[in-house]
C-alpha cells in the first residue's frame, strides 16, 4: 500500500503536536517549495534520503505504435530520484553492500 498525502499529514499531526490544519499547511508549504525548485530547473538534495534531479530530454524521432507513422517527440524535462546510500542500506538490511564495497576479481 502506498503512503498517501493524508498519511503524511497524520504523521505530522501525531508526531509533532501541530493541529490538523497546521500539519496540512506545513506539508503543503514543503511540497510547494519542492515544486518551485524543480520548476526552476534546480536539483533537490535531502541528506540521508536522496536526490531529485531534473533531466533535460532532447527532441527525438519516434513512431506511433498504432499506425506506424514517424513523428517527432518534443523536448521535455523529467524528474528522477536517486536514494542515498544510507536509505538504500536501511531498505535492504545491514547485509547489503554498496557498489564500492564489492571487490571485483582480477582477470
Residue, then its C-alpha position, 0 to 999 in steps of 0.5 A: x500500500x502506498x503512503x498517501x498525502x493524508x498519511x503524511x499529514x497524520x504523521x505530522x499531526x501525531x508526531x509533532x503536536x501541530x493541529x490538523x490544519x497546521x500539519x496540512x499547511x506545513x506539508x503543503x508549504x514543503x511540497x510547494x517549495x519542492x515544486x518551485x525548485x524543480x520548476x526552476x530547473x534546480x536539483x533537490x538534495x535531502x541528506x540521508x534520503x536522496x536526490x531529485x534531479x531534473x533531466x533535460x530530454x532532447x527532441x527525438x524521432x519516434x513512431x506511433x505504435x498504432x499506425x506506424x507513422x514517424x513523428x517527432x517527440x518534443x523536448x521535455x524535462x523529467x524528474x528522477x530520484x536517486x536514494x542515498x546510500x544510507x536509505x538504500x542500506x536501511x531498505x535492504x538490511x545491514x547485509x547489503x553492500x554498496x557498489x564500492x564495497x564489492x571487490x571485483x576479481x582480477x582477470 
